[in-house]
Amino acid sequence: MNIKEKHYTYMKLPIIIYSDKIIKYTSLSKKTAGKSIYPFIILKERYKTDPIYILRAPKVIRHETIHFHQHQDLIIPFLMAILYGIDYIFKLFTNNFDPYIAYHENAFEREAFENQYDTEYIKTRKKFSWFKYFLRNLK
């Protein structure tokens, strides 16, 4: 591995934390199951303890891991939060200020939602894959 490859190597897997408090204080919605705050994925505690939610956890972890890789694409991880916010606000204005639609139409969320069931997606995902969803929204 040469120096350039070494410099561009990122964390392969996020650090998973189960915390209802972190979710509560960092989310706008009570329905939030998980959150990606680089380099962490934070899930509600029930995804570790409740048998029904344990079965759902892999999908939520894949969804949030896609966000983890989106953070890495932008080199400065918190840059994603800025772009996410700009895209969300744009979607609010173009969708009659409906926060549900704005959230689901956000380019970062579209990539995550469309690929959260694909168990191989994270292995085959290309850098900046979210950008094609952003371009699709501009049409």
C-alpha positions in Angstrom: 0.0 0.0 0.0 1.6 3.3 -1.1 1.3 6.6 0.9 -1.7 7.9 -1.2 -3.7 4.7 -0.6 -2.9 4.8 3.1 -3.9 8.5 3.4 -7.3 7.8 1.7 -8.1 4.7 3.9 -10.9 5.4 6.2 -12.6 3.5 9.0 -14.3 0.5 7.5 -16.9 0.2 10.2 -18.6 2.7 12.4 -18.7 2.5 16.2 -22.2 1.4 17.3 -23.7 2.9 20.5 -27.2 2.1 22.0 -28.5 5.2 23.7 -32.1 6.5 24.0 -30.8 9.8 25.5 -28.5 10.7 22.6 -31.3 9.9 20.1 -33.8 12.0 22.1 -31.5 15.0 22.3 -30.2 15.0 18.8 -33.3 14.2 16.8 -36.3 16.3 15.7 -38.6 13.3 15.5 -39.6 10.8 18.2 -39.8 8.2 15.5 -36.0 8.3 14.9 -34.6 4.7 15.2 -31.0 5.5 14.6 -28.6 8.3 13.8 -25.2 8.6 12.2 -22.9 11.1 13.8 -19.4 10.3 12.4 -17.8 8.0 13.4 -20.7 6.6 15.4 -24.0 5.0 14.7 -26.4 5.6 17.6 -29.5 3.3 17.9 -32.3 3.3 20.4 -31.6 0.8 23.2 -34.5 -1.4 22.2 -32.5 -2.5 19.1 -30.2 -4.3 21.5 -32.7 -5.7 24.0 -36.2 -6.2 22.4 -36.4 -9.5 20.4 -38.6 -7.9 17.7 -36.3 -4.9 17.3 -33.2 -7.1 17.3 -34.6 -8.6 14.1 -35.0 -5.1 12.6 -31.6 -3.9 13.7 -29.5 -5.1 10.7 -31.7 -2.9 8.3 -31.3 0.1 10.5 -27.6 -0.5 10.9 -27.2 -0.8 7.1 -29.1 2.5 6.6 -27.0 4.3 9.1 -23.8 2.7 7.8 -24.6 4.2 4.4 -24.7 7.6 6.1 -21.4 6.8 7.8 -19.8 6.3 4.4 -21.5 9.5 3.1 -19.7 11.3 5.9 -16.4 9.7 4.8 -17.0 10.7 1.1 -16.8 14.4 2.1 -13.5 14.0 3.9 -14.6 16.7 6.5 -17.4 14.6 8.1 -19.4 17.5 9.3 -19.6 18.9 5.8 -22.3 16.3 5.2 -24.5 17.9 7.9 -24.3 21.2 6.1 -25.1 19.7 2.7 -27.8 17.6 4.2 -29.4 20.7 5.8 -29.2 22.7 2.6 -30.8 19.9 0.6 -33.5 19.5 3.3 -34.4 23.2 3.3 -34.5 23.2 -0.5 -36.9 20.2 -0.4 -39.1 22.0 2.2 -39.5 24.9 -0.2 -40.2 22.7 -3.2 -42.6 20.4 -1.4 -45.1 22.8 0.3 -43.1 22.8 3.5 -43.9 19.2 4.2 -41.1 17.9 6.5 -41.9 14.2 5.8 -41.5 14.7 2.0 -38.4 16.9 2.5 -36.8 14.2 4.6 -37.5 11.3 2.2 -36.5 13.4 -0.9 -33.2 14.4 0.6 -30.4 13.0 -1.6 -28.5 11.4 1.4 -31.7 9.7 2.6 -32.7 8.5 -0.8 -29.4 6.6 -1.2 -29.8 5.1 2.3 -33.5 4.1 1.9 -33.1 2.7 -1.6 -30.2 0.5 -0.5 -30.9 -0.4 3.2 -32.1 -3.9 2.3 -29.2 -4.8 0.0 -26.7 -6.7 2.2 -23.9 -6.2 -0.4 -24.4 -2.5 -1.1 -21.9 -1.3 1.5 -19.2 -3.5 0.0 -19.9 -2.4 -3.6 -20.9 1.3 -2.9 -18.8 3.8 -4.9 -17.7 7.0 -3.3 -20.1 10.0 -3.7 -23.0 7.6 -4.7 -25.3 10.1 -3.0 -24.5 12.7 -5.6 -26.5 11.0 -8.4 -29.6 11.3 -6.1 -28.9 15.0 -5.7 -28.6 15.4 -9.5 -31.9 13.4 -10.0 -33.7 15.9 -7.7 -32.6 18.9 -9.8 -34.4 17.6 -12.9 
